[in-house]
Amino acid sequence: MIIGYHIHRNFQRKGYAKEAAEKSRDWCFENTPFNVLYSYMKKANSASAATARSNGMSLVEEYIDAESELTEIYAITRQEWKALRKG
């Protein structure tokens, strides 16, 4: 299952990505049996990496993608998500 979002350039840097990421994360853990969620982004996309980290995710891997660019993978487990909600 893939769930994603894209913020139109006119609305970037207004906090919408953080809200979209949080709502997507919560929906997935509340409505699916998945125990880990992943977020993929180009290494150069520091804003997306910051959004992932603010969403409780940690960097778990990097790889060279089909476009020969470095891509980062961030992840959060269901257990980590539950701890965030209690805190």
PDB file with one MODEL, atoms N, CA, C and O in Angstrom:
MODEL        1
ATOM      1  N   MET A   1       0.847  -1.163   0.000  1.00  0.00           N
ATOM      2  CA  MET A   1       0.000   0.000   0.000  1.00  0.00           C
ATOM      3  C   MET A   1       0.899   1.235   0.000  1.00  0.00           C
ATOM      4  O   MET A   1       1.870   1.307   0.754  1.00  0.00           O
ATOM      5  N   ILE A   2       0.576   2.180  -0.830  1.00  0.00           N
ATOM      6  CA  ILE A   2       1.315   3.439  -0.879  1.00  0.00           C
ATOM      7  C   ILE A   2       0.331   4.574  -0.626  1.00  0.00           C
ATOM      8  O   ILE A   2      -0.709   4.683  -1.274  1.00  0.00           O
ATOM      9  N   ILE A   3       0.688   5.395   0.317  1.00  0.00           N
ATOM     10  CA  ILE A   3      -0.076   6.610   0.600  1.00  0.00           C
ATOM     11  C   ILE A   3       0.904   7.766   0.494  1.00  0.00           C
ATOM     12  O   ILE A   3       1.996   7.714   1.059  1.00  0.00           O
ATOM     13  N   GLY A   4       0.525   8.781  -0.208  1.00  0.00           N
ATOM     14  CA  GLY A   4       1.438   9.901  -0.349  1.00  0.00           C
ATOM     15  C   GLY A   4       0.691  11.214  -0.419  1.00  0.00           C
ATOM     16  O   GLY A   4      -0.538  11.264  -0.446  1.00  0.00           O
ATOM     17  N   TYR A   5       1.463  12.257  -0.446  1.00  0.00           N
ATOM     18  CA  TYR A   5       0.894  13.592  -0.588  1.00  0.00           C
ATOM     19  C   TYR A   5       1.923  14.462  -1.274  1.00  0.00           C
ATOM     20  O   TYR A   5       3.120  14.179  -1.231  1.00  0.00           O
ATOM     21  N   HIS A   6       1.460  15.503  -1.897  1.00  0.00           N
ATOM     22  CA  HIS A   6       2.341  16.483  -2.518  1.00  0.00           C
ATOM     23  C   HIS A   6       1.776  17.858  -2.183  1.00  0.00           C
ATOM     24  O   HIS A   6       0.576  18.096  -2.327  1.00  0.00           O
ATOM     25  N   ILE A   7       2.626  18.741  -1.746  1.00  0.00           N
ATOM     26  CA  ILE A   7       2.211  20.099  -1.398  1.00  0.00           C
ATOM     27  C   ILE A   7       2.560  21.017  -2.577  1.00  0.00           C
ATOM     28  O   ILE A   7       3.723  21.123  -2.967  1.00  0.00           O
ATOM     29  N   HIS A   8       1.562  21.664  -3.125  1.00  0.00           N
ATOM     30  CA  HIS A   8       1.790  22.595  -4.234  1.00  0.00           C
ATOM     31  C   HIS A   8       2.781  23.665  -3.811  1.00  0.00           C
ATOM     32  O   HIS A   8       2.764  24.130  -2.672  1.00  0.00           O
ATOM     33  N   ARG A   9       3.632  24.044  -4.726  1.00  0.00           N
ATOM     34  CA  ARG A   9       4.698  25.007  -4.439  1.00  0.00           C
ATOM     35  C   ARG A   9       4.184  26.275  -3.744  1.00  0.00           C
ATOM     36  O   ARG A   9       4.862  26.815  -2.870  1.00  0.00           O
ATOM     37  N   ASN A  10       3.011  26.745  -4.117  1.00  0.00           N
ATOM     38  CA  ASN A  10       2.452  27.966  -3.505  1.00  0.00           C
ATOM     39  C   ASN A  10       2.135  27.791  -2.022  1.00  0.00           C
ATOM     40  O   ASN A  10       1.984  28.777  -1.300  1.00  0.00           O
ATOM     41  N   PHE A  11       2.034  26.547  -1.567  1.00  0.00           N
ATOM     42  CA  PHE A  11       1.645  26.290  -0.180  1.00  0.00           C
ATOM     43  C   PHE A  11       2.749  25.637   0.641  1.00  0.00           C
ATOM     44  O   PHE A  11       2.526  25.250   1.789  1.00  0.00           O
ATOM     45  N   GLN A  12       3.938  25.512   0.059  1.00  0.00           N
ATOM     46  CA  GLN A  12       5.050  24.926   0.791  1.00  0.00           C
ATOM     47  C   GLN A  12       5.548  25.889   1.857  1.00  0.00           C
ATOM     48  O   GLN A  12       5.368  27.103   1.760  1.00  0.00           O
ATOM     49  N   ARG A  13       6.189  25.309   2.890  1.00  0.00           N
ATOM     50  CA  ARG A  13       6.770  26.061   4.013  1.00  0.00           C
ATOM     51  C   ARG A  13       5.716  26.795   4.841  1.00  0.00           C
ATOM     52  O   ARG A  13       5.968  27.874   5.376  1.00  0.00           O
ATOM     53  N   LYS A  14       4.531  26.188   4.937  1.00  0.00           N
ATOM     54  CA  LYS A  14       3.456  26.746   5.762  1.00  0.00           C
ATOM     55  C   LYS A  14       2.971  25.745   6.810  1.00  0.00           C
ATOM     56  O   LYS A  14       1.979  25.997   7.495  1.00  0.00           O
ATOM     57  N   GLY A  15       3.672  24.597   6.939  1.00  0.00           N
ATOM     58  CA  GLY A  15       3.309  23.600   7.931  1.00  0.00           C
ATOM     59  C   GLY A  15       2.362  22.529   7.437  1.00  0.00           C
ATOM     60  O   GLY A  15       2.017  21.619   8.190  1.00  0.00           O
ATOM     61  N   TYR A  16       1.929  22.616   6.180  1.00  0.00           N
ATOM     62  CA  TYR A  16       0.971  21.629   5.670  1.00  0.00           C
ATOM     63  C   TYR A  16       1.596  20.244   5.522  1.00  0.00           C
ATOM     64  O   TYR A  16       0.919  19.242   5.752  1.00  0.00           O
ATOM     65  N   ALA A  17       2.856  20.168   5.149  1.00  0.00           N
ATOM     66  CA  ALA A  17       3.506  18.860   4.990  1.00  0.00           C
ATOM     67  C   ALA A  17       3.576  18.135   6.326  1.00  0.00           C
ATOM     68  O   ALA A  17       3.320  16.933   6.399  1.00  0.00           O
ATOM     69  N   LYS A  18       3.921  18.860   7.375  1.00  0.00           N
ATOM     70  CA  LYS A  18       3.983  18.235   8.703  1.00  0.00           C
ATOM     71  C   LYS A  18       2.609  17.690   9.092  1.00  0.00           C
ATOM     72  O   LYS A  18       2.495  16.571   9.591  1.00  0.00           O
ATOM     73  N   GLU A  19       1.577  18.486   8.861  1.00  0.00           N
ATOM     74  CA  GLU A  19       0.222  18.037   9.193  1.00  0.00           C
ATOM     75  C   GLU A  19      -0.185  16.848   8.327  1.00  0.00           C
ATOM     76  O   GLU A  19      -0.767  15.889   8.835  1.00  0.00           O
ATOM     77  N   ALA A  20       0.109  16.895   7.044  1.00  0.00           N
ATOM     78  CA  ALA A  20      -0.228  15.777   6.147  1.00  0.00           C
ATOM     79  C   ALA A  20       0.510  14.508   6.562  1.00  0.00           C
ATOM     80  O   ALA A  20      -0.070  13.422   6.568  1.00  0.00           O
ATOM     81  N   ALA A  21       1.790  14.646   6.908  1.00  0.00           N
ATOM     82  CA  ALA A  21       2.581  13.485   7.327  1.00  0.00           C
ATOM     83  C   ALA A  21       2.026  12.882   8.612  1.00  0.00           C
ATOM     84  O   ALA A  21       1.909  11.663   8.728  1.00  0.00           O
ATOM     85  N   GLU A  22       1.686  13.728   9.567  1.00  0.00           N
ATOM     86  CA  GLU A  22       1.128  13.225  10.834  1.00  0.00           C
ATOM     87  C   GLU A  22      -0.190  12.507  10.607  1.00  0.00           C
ATOM     88  O   GLU A  22      -0.408  11.420  11.141  1.00  0.00           O
ATOM     89  N   LYS A  23      -1.070  13.110   9.815  1.00  0.00           N
ATOM     90  CA  LYS A  23      -2.384  12.499   9.562  1.00  0.00           C
ATOM     91  C   LYS A  23      -2.237  11.191   8.791  1.00  0.00           C
ATOM     92  O   LYS A  23      -2.943  10.224   9.076  1.00  0.00           O
ATOM     93  N   SER A  24      -1.332  11.151   7.821  1.00  0.00           N
ATOM     94  CA  SER A  24      -1.093   9.912   7.065  1.00  0.00           C
ATOM     95  C   SER A  24      -0.555   8.820   7.976  1.00  0.00           C
ATOM     96  O   SER A  24      -1.014   7.679   7.927  1.00  0.00           O
ATOM     97  N   ARG A  25       0.421   9.176   8.809  1.00  0.00           N
ATOM     98  CA  ARG A  25       1.012   8.219   9.762  1.00  0.00           C
ATOM     99  C   ARG A  25      -0.064   7.672  10.693  1.00  0.00           C
ATOM    100  O   ARG A  25      -0.196   6.459  10.855  1.00  0.00           O
ATOM    101  N   ASP A  26      -0.828   8.566  11.298  1.00  0.00           N
ATOM    102  CA  ASP A  26      -1.861   8.138  12.248  1.00  0.00           C
ATOM    103  C   ASP A  26      -2.911   7.268  11.569  1.00  0.00           C
ATOM    104  O   ASP A  26      -3.320   6.246  12.120  1.00  0.00           O
ATOM    105  N   TRP A  27      -3.352   7.668  10.369  1.00  0.00           N
ATOM    106  CA  TRP A  27      -4.362   6.888   9.666  1.00  0.00           C
ATOM    107  C   TRP A  27      -3.849   5.484   9.403  1.00  0.00           C
ATOM    108  O   TRP A  27      -4.569   4.508   9.613  1.00  0.00           O
ATOM    109  N   CYS A  28      -2.609   5.375   8.947  1.00  0.00           N
ATOM    110  CA  CYS A  28      -2.046   4.055   8.648  1.00  0.00           C
ATOM    111  C   CYS A  28      -2.001   3.161   9.877  1.00  0.00           C
ATOM    112  O   CYS A  28      -2.409   2.001   9.821  1.00  0.00           O
ATOM    113  N   PHE A  29      -1.508   3.696  10.982  1.00  0.00           N
ATOM    114  CA  PHE A  29      -1.414   2.851  12.174  1.00  0.00           C
ATOM    115  C   PHE A  29      -2.788   2.565  12.786  1.00  0.00           C
ATOM    116  O   PHE A  29      -2.966   1.534  13.433  1.00  0.00           O
ATOM    117  N   GLU A  30      -3.743   3.444  12.595  1.00  0.00           N
ATOM    118  CA  GLU A  30      -5.089   3.218  13.141  1.00  0.00           C
ATOM    119  C   GLU A  30      -5.947   2.319  12.257  1.00  0.00           C
ATOM    120  O   GLU A  30      -6.910   1.726  12.744  1.00  0.00           O
ATOM    121  N   ASN A  31      -5.619   2.204  10.964  1.00  0.00           N
ATOM    122  CA  ASN A  31      -6.504   1.513  10.028  1.00  0.00           C
ATOM    123  C   ASN A  31      -5.872   0.375   9.240  1.00  0.00           C
ATOM    124  O   ASN A  31      -6.538  -0.233   8.402  1.00  0.00           O
ATOM    125  N   THR A  32      -4.614   0.076   9.488  1.00  0.00           N
ATOM    126  CA  THR A  32      -3.964  -1.026   8.782  1.00  0.00           C
ATOM    127  C   THR A  32      -3.216  -1.891   9.798  1.00  0.00           C
ATOM    128  O   THR A  32      -3.004  -1.475  10.937  1.00  0.00           O
ATOM    129  N   PRO A  33      -2.822  -3.085   9.385  1.00  0.00           N
ATOM    130  CA  PRO A  33      -2.050  -3.943  10.283  1.00  0.00           C
ATOM    131  C   PRO A  33      -0.534  -3.698  10.193  1.00  0.00           C
ATOM    132  O   PRO A  33       0.235  -4.393  10.858  1.00  0.00           O
ATOM    133  N   PHE A  34      -0.098  -2.737   9.394  1.00  0.00           N
ATOM    134  CA  PHE A  34       1.335  -2.513   9.191  1.00  0.00           C
ATOM    135  C   PHE A  34       2.012  -2.083  10.480  1.00  0.00           C
ATOM    136  O   PHE A  34       1.474  -1.295  11.258  1.00  0.00           O
ATOM    137  N   ASN A  35       3.205  -2.619  10.684  1.00  0.00           N
ATOM    138  CA  ASN A  35       3.953  -2.303  11.900  1.00  0.00           C
ATOM    139  C   ASN A  35       5.098  -1.321  11.684  1.00  0.00           C
ATOM    140  O   ASN A  35       5.732  -0.876  12.641  1.00  0.00           O
ATOM    141  N   VAL A  36       5.360  -0.987  10.427  1.00  0.00           N
ATOM    142  CA  VAL A  36       6.401  -0.011  10.108  1.00  0.00           C
ATOM    143  C   VAL A  36       5.926   0.825   8.926  1.00  0.00           C
ATOM    144  O   VAL A  36       5.359   0.300   7.968  1.00  0.00           O
ATOM    145  N   LEU A  37       6.164   2.138   9.004  1.00  0.00           N
ATOM    146  CA  LEU A  37       5.876   3.042   7.886  1.00  0.00           C
ATOM    147  C   LEU A  37       7.186   3.650   7.424  1.00  0.00           C
ATOM    148  O   LEU A  37       8.067   3.951   8.229  1.00  0.00           O
ATOM    149  N   TYR A  38       7.302   3.828   6.110  1.00  0.00           N
ATOM    150  CA  TYR A  38       8.520   4.359   5.520  1.00  0.00           C
ATOM    151  C   TYR A  38       8.228   5.631   4.734  1.00  0.00           C
ATOM    152  O   TYR A  38       7.141   5.807   4.184  1.00  0.00           O
ATOM    153  N   SER A  39       9.209   6.500   4.695  1.00  0.00           N
ATOM    154  CA  SER A  39       9.140   7.721   3.905  1.00  0.00           C
ATOM    155  C   SER A  39      10.420   7.817   3.093  1.00  0.00           C
ATOM    156  O   SER A  39      11.520   7.747   3.641  1.00  0.00           O
ATOM    157  N   TYR A  40      10.272   7.978   1.787  1.00  0.00           N
ATOM    158  CA  TYR A  40      11.408   8.036   0.875  1.00  0.00           C
ATOM    159  C   TYR A  40      11.538   9.455   0.338  1.00  0.00           C
ATOM    160  O   TYR A  40      10.540  10.089  -0.008  1.00  0.00           O
ATOM    161  N   MET A  41      12.776   9.952   0.269  1.00  0.00           N
ATOM    162  CA  MET A  41      13.001  11.273  -0.318  1.00  0.00           C
ATOM    163  C   MET A  41      14.426  11.378  -0.835  1.00  0.00           C
ATOM    164  O   MET A  41      15.326  10.670  -0.381  1.00  0.00           O
ATOM    165  N   LYS A  42      14.612  12.273  -1.793  1.00  0.00           N
ATOM    166  CA  LYS A  42      15.961  12.551  -2.287  1.00  0.00           C
ATOM    167  C   LYS A  42      16.773  13.155  -1.148  1.00  0.00           C
ATOM    168  O   LYS A  42      16.247  13.942  -0.361  1.00  0.00           O
ATOM    169  N   LYS A  43      18.037  12.796  -1.056  1.00  0.00           N
ATOM    170  CA  LYS A  43      18.910  13.323  -0.003  1.00  0.00           C
ATOM    171  C   LYS A  43      18.943  14.852  -0.029  1.00  0.00           C
ATOM    172  O   LYS A  43      19.048  15.486   1.021  1.00  0.00           O
ATOM    173  N   ALA A  44      18.856  15.439  -1.208  1.00  0.00           N
ATOM    174  CA  ALA A  44      18.902  16.896  -1.346  1.00  0.00           C
ATOM    175  C   ALA A  44      17.653  17.578  -0.790  1.00  0.00           C
ATOM    176  O   ALA A  44      17.657  18.792  -0.584  1.00  0.00           O
ATOM    177  N   ASN A  45      16.597  16.824  -0.546  1.00  0.00           N
ATOM    178  CA  ASN A  45      15.338  17.405  -0.073  1.00  0.00           C
ATOM    179  C   ASN A  45      15.347  17.489   1.456  1.00  0.00           C
ATOM    180  O   ASN A  45      14.698  16.694   2.135  1.00  0.00           O
ATOM    181  N   SER A  46      16.080  18.448   1.977  1.00  0.00           N
ATOM    182  CA  SER A  46      16.242  18.569   3.433  1.00  0.00           C
ATOM    183  C   SER A  46      14.930  18.916   4.135  1.00  0.00           C
ATOM    184  O   SER A  46      14.737  18.544   5.293  1.00  0.00           O
ATOM    185  N   ALA A  47      14.028  19.619   3.455  1.00  0.00           N
ATOM    186  CA  ALA A  47      12.739  19.955   4.070  1.00  0.00           C
ATOM    187  C   ALA A  47      11.920  18.690   4.328  1.00  0.00           C
ATOM    188  O   ALA A  47      11.296  18.562   5.381  1.00  0.00           O
ATOM    189  N   SER A  48      11.918  17.764   3.380  1.00  0.00           N
ATOM    190  CA  SER A  48      11.182  16.511   3.588  1.00  0.00           C
ATOM    191  C   SER A  48      11.814  15.671   4.685  1.00  0.00           C
ATOM    192  O   SER A  48      11.107  15.026   5.460  1.00  0.00           O
ATOM    193  N   ALA A  49      13.126  15.674   4.754  1.00  0.00           N
ATOM    194  CA  ALA A  49      13.806  14.934   5.828  1.00  0.00           C
ATOM    195  C   ALA A  49      13.446  15.534   7.183  1.00  0.00           C
ATOM    196  O   ALA A  49      13.225  14.800   8.147  1.00  0.00           O
ATOM    197  N   ALA A  50      13.387  16.858   7.264  1.00  0.00           N
ATOM    198  CA  ALA A  50      13.007  17.513   8.522  1.00  0.00           C
ATOM    199  C   ALA A  50      11.572  17.166   8.895  1.00  0.00           C
ATOM    200  O   ALA A  50      11.266  16.968  10.071  1.00  0.00           O
ATOM    201  N   THR A  51      10.697  17.092   7.904  1.00  0.00           N
ATOM    202  CA  THR A  51       9.308  16.705   8.165  1.00  0.00           C
ATOM    203  C   THR A  51       9.250  15.276   8.695  1.00  0.00           C
ATOM    204  O   THR A  51       8.524  14.998   9.650  1.00  0.00           O
ATOM    205  N   ALA A  52      10.002  14.377   8.088  1.00  0.00           N
ATOM    206  CA  ALA A  52      10.025  12.983   8.551  1.00  0.00           C
ATOM    207  C   ALA A  52      10.512  12.905   9.997  1.00  0.00           C
ATOM    208  O   ALA A  52       9.914  12.209  10.817  1.00  0.00           O
ATOM    209  N   ARG A  53      11.587  13.612  10.309  1.00  0.00           N
ATOM    210  CA  ARG A  53      12.113  13.582  11.685  1.00  0.00           C
ATOM    211  C   ARG A  53      11.103  14.169  12.669  1.00  0.00           C
ATOM    212  O   ARG A  53      10.937  13.643  13.770  1.00  0.00           O
ATOM    213  N   SER A  54      10.431  15.250  12.287  1.00  0.00           N
ATOM    214  CA  SER A  54       9.446  15.850  13.199  1.00  0.00           C
ATOM    215  C   SER A  54       8.228  14.954  13.368  1.00  0.00           C
ATOM    216  O   SER A  54       7.437  15.129  14.296  1.00  0.00           O
ATOM    217  N   ASN A  55       8.087  13.997  12.467  1.00  0.00           N
ATOM    218  CA  ASN A  55       6.981  13.044  12.503  1.00  0.00           C
ATOM    219  C   ASN A  55       7.371  11.778  13.269  1.00  0.00           C
ATOM    220  O   ASN A  55       6.631  10.795  13.266  1.00  0.00           O
ATOM    221  N   GLY A  56       8.541  11.806  13.927  1.00  0.00           N
ATOM    222  CA  GLY A  56       8.974  10.680  14.745  1.00  0.00           C
ATOM    223  C   GLY A  56       9.772   9.642  13.996  1.00  0.00           C
ATOM    224  O   GLY A  56      10.092   8.592  14.555  1.00  0.00           O
ATOM    225  N   MET A  57      10.105   9.905  12.743  1.00  0.00           N
ATOM    226  CA  MET A  57      10.824   8.929  11.932  1.00  0.00           C
ATOM    227  C   MET A  57      12.333   9.099  12.094  1.00  0.00           C
ATOM    228  O   MET A  57      12.821  10.174  12.442  1.00  0.00           O
ATOM    229  N   SER A  58      13.053   8.020  11.835  1.00  0.00           N
ATOM    230  CA  SER A  58      14.511   8.018  11.891  1.00  0.00           C
ATOM    231  C   SER A  58      15.053   7.521  10.562  1.00  0.00           C
ATOM    232  O   SER A  58      14.424   6.700   9.894  1.00  0.00           O
ATOM    233  N   LEU A  59      16.213   8.016  10.185  1.00  0.00           N
ATOM    234  CA  LEU A  59      16.880   7.571   8.968  1.00  0.00           C
ATOM    235  C   LEU A  59      17.295   6.113   9.147  1.00  0.00           C
ATOM    236  O   LEU A  59      17.976   5.775  10.115  1.00  0.00           O
ATOM    237  N   VAL A  60      16.884   5.244   8.212  1.00  0.00           N
ATOM    238  CA  VAL A  60      17.222   3.822   8.329  1.00  0.00           C
ATOM    239  C   VAL A  60      18.078   3.317   7.177  1.00  0.00           C
ATOM    240  O   VAL A  60      18.729   2.279   7.298  1.00  0.00           O
ATOM    241  N   GLU A  61      18.085   4.047   6.047  1.00  0.00           N
ATOM    242  CA  GLU A  61      18.867   3.570   4.906  1.00  0.00           C
ATOM    243  C   GLU A  61      19.017   4.673   3.869  1.00  0.00           C
ATOM    244  O   GLU A  61      18.214   5.603   3.796  1.00  0.00           O
ATOM    245  N   GLU A  62      20.075   4.540   3.067  1.00  0.00           N
ATOM    246  CA  GLU A  62      20.292   5.400   1.905  1.00  0.00           C
ATOM    247  C   GLU A  62      20.667   4.491   0.737  1.00  0.00           C
ATOM    248  O   GLU A  62      21.307   3.457   0.928  1.00  0.00           O
ATOM    249  N   TYR A  63      20.262   4.882  -0.477  1.00  0.00           N
ATOM    250  CA  TYR A  63      20.640   4.109  -1.660  1.00  0.00           C
ATOM    251  C   TYR A  63      20.644   5.016  -2.881  1.00  0.00           C
ATOM    252  O   TYR A  63      20.052   6.096  -2.871  1.00  0.00           O
ATOM    253  N   ILE A  64      21.314   4.568  -3.924  1.00  0.00           N
ATOM    254  CA  ILE A  64      21.321   5.277  -5.198  1.00  0.00           C
ATOM    255  C   ILE A  64      20.100   4.785  -5.983  1.00  0.00           C
ATOM    256  O   ILE A  64      19.960   3.590  -6.242  1.00  0.00           O
ATOM    257  N   ASP A  65      19.228   5.711  -6.353  1.00  0.00           N
ATOM    258  CA  ASP A  65      17.982   5.336  -7.026  1.00  0.00           C
ATOM    259  C   ASP A  65      18.171   5.201  -8.545  1.00  0.00           C
ATOM    260  O   ASP A  65      19.286   5.333  -9.049  1.00  0.00           O
ATOM    261  N   ALA A  66      17.088   4.941  -9.260  1.00  0.00           N
ATOM    262  CA  ALA A  66      17.127   4.725 -10.701  1.00  0.00           C
ATOM    263  C   ALA A  66      17.576   5.964 -11.468  1.00  0.00           C
ATOM    264  O   ALA A  66      17.993   5.866 -12.622  1.00  0.00           O
ATOM    265  N   GLU A  67      17.490   7.118 -10.833  1.00  0.00           N
ATOM    266  CA  GLU A  67      17.930   8.373 -11.465  1.00  0.00           C
ATOM    267  C   GLU A  67      19.362   8.724 -11.064  1.00  0.00           C
ATOM    268  O   GLU A  67      19.832   9.836 -11.306  1.00  0.00           O
ATOM    269  N   SER A  68      20.042   7.765 -10.451  1.00  0.00           N
ATOM    270  CA  SER A  68      21.430   7.926  -9.977  1.00  0.00           C
ATOM    271  C   SER A  68      21.571   9.031  -8.933  1.00  0.00           C
ATOM    272  O   SER A  68      22.601   9.701  -8.856  1.00  0.00           O
ATOM    273  N   GLU A  69      20.527   9.208  -8.137  1.00  0.00           N
ATOM    274  CA  GLU A  69      20.548  10.175  -7.054  1.00  0.00           C
ATOM    275  C   GLU A  69      20.452   9.443  -5.716  1.00  0.00           C
ATOM    276  O   GLU A  69      19.861   8.367  -5.620  1.00  0.00           O
ATOM    277  N   LEU A  70      21.041  10.043  -4.696  1.00  0.00           N
ATOM    278  CA  LEU A  70      20.987   9.448  -3.365  1.00  0.00           C
ATOM    279  C   LEU A  70      19.596   9.673  -2.774  1.00  0.00           C
ATOM    280  O   LEU A  70      19.114  10.803  -2.694  1.00  0.00           O
ATOM    281  N   THR A  71      18.965   8.579  -2.365  1.00  0.00           N
ATOM    282  CA  THR A  71      17.640   8.613  -1.749  1.00  0.00           C
ATOM    283  C   THR A  71      17.761   8.136  -0.319  1.00  0.00           C
ATOM    284  O   THR A  71      18.493   7.189  -0.031  1.00  0.00           O
ATOM    285  N   GLU A  72      17.040   8.792   0.580  1.00  0.00           N
ATOM    286  CA  GLU A  72      17.016   8.412   1.994  1.00  0.00           C
ATOM    287  C   GLU A  72      15.690   7.738   2.318  1.00  0.00           C
ATOM    288  O   GLU A  72      14.649   8.051   1.739  1.00  0.00           O
ATOM    289  N   ILE A  73      15.759   6.811   3.254  1.00  0.00           N
ATOM    290  CA  ILE A  73      14.556   6.148   3.751  1.00  0.00           C
ATOM    291  C   ILE A  73      14.471   6.412   5.256  1.00  0.00           C
ATOM    292  O   ILE A  73      15.395   6.108   6.010  1.00  0.00           O
ATOM    293  N   TYR A  74      13.358   6.977   5.664  1.00  0.00           N
ATOM    294  CA  TYR A  74      13.059   7.190   7.081  1.00  0.00           C
ATOM    295  C   TYR A  74      11.959   6.223   7.470  1.00  0.00           C
ATOM    296  O   TYR A  74      11.163   5.818   6.622  1.00  0.00           O
ATOM    297  N   ALA A  75      11.899   5.843   8.749  1.00  0.00           N
ATOM    298  CA  ALA A  75      10.891   4.884   9.196  1.00  0.00           C
ATOM    299  C   ALA A  75      10.459   5.182  10.626  1.00  0.00           C
ATOM    300  O   ALA A  75      11.180   5.795  11.414  1.00  0.00           O
ATOM    301  N   ILE A  76       9.243   4.715  10.922  1.00  0.00           N
ATOM    302  CA  ILE A  76       8.723   4.731  12.292  1.00  0.00           C
ATOM    303  C   ILE A  76       7.968   3.427  12.493  1.00  0.00           C
ATOM    304  O   ILE A  76       7.239   2.988  11.604  1.00  0.00           O
ATOM    305  N   THR A  77       8.135   2.809  13.650  1.00  0.00           N
ATOM    306  CA  THR A  77       7.423   1.573  13.964  1.00  0.00           C
ATOM    307  C   THR A  77       6.125   1.902  14.708  1.00  0.00           C
ATOM    308  O   THR A  77       5.946   2.995  15.245  1.00  0.00           O
ATOM    309  N   ARG A  78       5.255   0.938  14.717  1.00  0.00           N
ATOM    310  CA  ARG A  78       4.003   1.100  15.466  1.00  0.00           C
ATOM    311  C   ARG A  78       4.305   1.361  16.948  1.00  0.00           C
ATOM    312  O   ARG A  78       3.653   2.190  17.582  1.00  0.00           O
ATOM    313  N   GLN A  79       5.286   0.656  17.486  1.00  0.00           N
ATOM    314  CA  GLN A  79       5.660   0.834  18.892  1.00  0.00           C
ATOM    315  C   GLN A  79       6.175   2.260  19.152  1.00  0.00           C
ATOM    316  O   GLN A  79       5.821   2.873  20.159  1.00  0.00           O
ATOM    317  N   GLU A  80       7.004   2.781  18.248  1.00  0.00           N
ATOM    318  CA  GLU A  80       7.491   4.164  18.387  1.00  0.00           C
ATOM    319  C   GLU A  80       6.341   5.163  18.304  1.00  0.00           C
ATOM    320  O   GLU A  80       6.306   6.147  19.043  1.00  0.00           O
ATOM    321  N   TRP A  81       5.398   4.899  17.394  1.00  0.00           N
ATOM    322  CA  TRP A  81       4.230   5.765  17.232  1.00  0.00           C
ATOM    323  C   TRP A  81       3.382   5.771  18.520  1.00  0.00           C
ATOM    324  O   TRP A  81       2.932   6.825  18.969  1.00  0.00           O
ATOM    325  N   LYS A  82       3.177   4.598  19.094  1.00  0.00           N
ATOM    326  CA  LYS A  82       2.404   4.530  20.335  1.00  0.00           C
ATOM    327  C   LYS A  82       3.090   5.324  21.442  1.00  0.00           C
ATOM    328  O   LYS A  82       2.421   6.008  22.216  1.00  0.00           O
ATOM    329  N   ALA A  83       4.396   5.241  21.523  1.00  0.00           N
ATOM    330  CA  ALA A  83       5.152   5.999  22.538  1.00  0.00           C
ATOM    331  C   ALA A  83       5.005   7.499  22.319  1.00  0.00           C
ATOM    332  O   ALA A  83       4.906   8.259  23.283  1.00  0.00           O
ATOM    333  N   LEU A  84       4.990   7.933  21.057  1.00  0.00           N
ATOM    334  CA  LEU A  84       4.800   9.366  20.742  1.00  0.00           C
ATOM    335  C   LEU A  84       3.435   9.849  21.235  1.00  0.00           C
ATOM    336  O   LEU A  84       3.312  10.946  21.780  1.00  0.00           O
ATOM    337  N   ARG A  85       2.428   9.026  21.039  1.00  0.00           N
ATOM    338  CA  ARG A  85       1.066   9.430  21.410  1.00  0.00           C
ATOM    339  C   ARG A  85       0.886   9.512  22.926  1.00  0.00           C
ATOM    340  O   ARG A  85       0.078  10.297  23.422  1.00  0.00           O
ATOM    341  N   LYS A  86       1.647   8.693  23.658  1.00  0.00           N
ATOM    342  CA  LYS A  86       1.553   8.736  25.134  1.00  0.00           C
ATOM    343  C   LYS A  86       2.287   9.942  25.697  1.00  0.00           C
ATOM    344  O   LYS A  86       1.888  10.506  26.716  1.00  0.00           O
ATOM    345  N   GLY A  87       3.377  10.336  25.016  1.00  0.00           N
ATOM    346  CA  GLY A  87       4.264  11.365  25.518  1.00  0.00           C
ATOM    347  C   GLY A  87       3.721  12.724  25.432  1.00  0.00           C
ATOM    348  O   GLY A  87       4.386  13.681  25.829  1.00  0.00           O
TER     349      GLY A  87
ENDMDL
END
